[in-house]
């Protein structure tokens, strides 16, 4: 049962980062290379507590569907999405946003998953899946960082 953790410092306020991370539209932009699309549930805008989204994407050359639901949320500090159905046996994805000073945020991302197929799934994790998911999540988080910082910069420029 791998657990993938990452931490990024973002030059933007907590609320901007929180909203970027739960934006369905930004999720699709950040995962464009896998063709990820929201096809059910919340398909655009900001996802909220109790809502779900069904994603369709191509991973490892195979078109897949996955439905995740927001099971916990404390705005603007924290939210959790968990798999309802999909290729994993299960997953829990925690997103935490900690203010650091006035306009900086530490984003903590924890993805805890279990692959299907028991021993075979654990072997696939070690050989390819854990590294693949680590890269996938890091690329997504770096994209969110870039967008949040750009949005905040534009907000600041409008004030001047």
N, C-alpha and C positions, 0 to 999 in steps of 0.2 A: 504494500500500500504506500506508494510514493507520496511525498509531500513536497511541493515546489513552492519556495518562498522567494520573494523579491522585495526590494526596498528602493524607492526612488525619491529624490528630493525635487519638488516642483516649485518653481518660482511663480506661484499663484495661490490665492486664498483657498481655504478648505472647501467652501461651497462650490467654487468653480471646478475644483478637482472631483468632488463628489458627483456633481452633475455630469461631467464629462464621462466618468466611469459607468454611469447608468444610462447613458444615451445609446439608444438602439442604432441611431444613424451613425454615430461615431464608431460604434462596434463594427458595423458593416464596412465603413471606410478603412478601419484599421486591419481588417481581415480580408481585404479585397483579393489578395493573391490566392486564397482558398475559395473564392467566390461565395463567401458566407452571406446568406440572405435571411432576413426575418420573414417567415412565411405563415406564421400563426401566432395567436395571442397578441401581445403588444408588438407592432411592426414598425413603429417610428416614435420619436419623442423620448421622454424619460420614463423608464419603468419604475413602478412603485411597489410597495409592500403588498404581498399576496398575488401580484400579477405574474404571468408567465409569458415566455416567448419560445417559439419553435424556430430553430435555426436549421437551414439546409446548407451544406458545404461539401467540398471535395477534399478529403484527406486521404493520403496514400493511394490516390487514383480512384477512390471509391466515393460515390455520392452518399452522404449520410444525413440523417436528421437527428436532432437532439432538442429536447424540451427542458428548459430550466425555469425554476420559480424562485422569486424573491421571498425567502422565508424569514429573514430578519432585517430590520432597518432602524437605524437611529440617525436621523438626518441632522447635520451633514457629516457625521463621524464614521459611519459604519453601515455596510450592508452585506448580506450573504445571499448567494444564489446556489441552489442545489438542483441536481439533475432529477427530473421526473421520469424521463425515458430517453434512451439513446444508447450509444455504443459502449459506454462504461458500465460497470456493475453499479457504481454510484460515484458521485463527487459532491464535494462541498467547497465552494469558492468564496473566501472571505476577502473583503475590500475594506481597508481601514485608512482613514485620513486624519493625520495628527497635525494641528497647527504648530508651526515653528516660527515664532515671531509674528509680525503683522501680516505679511503676504507670502509666506512660504508654507508648504505643506509636505509632510513626509507621508508618502503613500506606501502602505504595506499590503502585499498581495500574497495570499496563502491558498494554494490549490491542492486539496487533499482528495486523492482519487483511488479507486480500486478498479482494476481491469477485470473483464470477464474471463472465464475459462481457467480459473484456478492457477495451477503451476505453469501452464502454457502462457497465460496472461502475464505472470510474473517474469517469465523469461523474455517475453516481448517488451515488457517495461524496461528491463535492463539493457536489452539490445538496441532498441530504437525509440520506444514511446516516451520515456521520461525525458530524454534529450530533445525530442521533437516538441513536446509540450512546453518544456522550459524555454526554448527559442520562440515558440508561438506566443506564449504569454509575455515574454520580454519585449518582443516586437510590438505587440498590442499596447503594452504599458508605456513604451517609449513614444509611441504615436500619441497616446492620451496626454502625456507630459508636454509634447510639442504643441498640441492643440490648446491645452489649458493655458500654457504660457503665452501663446499668441493671443488668445481671447482676453486674458488679463491685460496684456500690453495694450490692446486696442481699447479696452475699457479705460485704462489710465490716460491714454492719449485723448480720448473724448472729454475727459475732465479738464484738460489743460486749455 
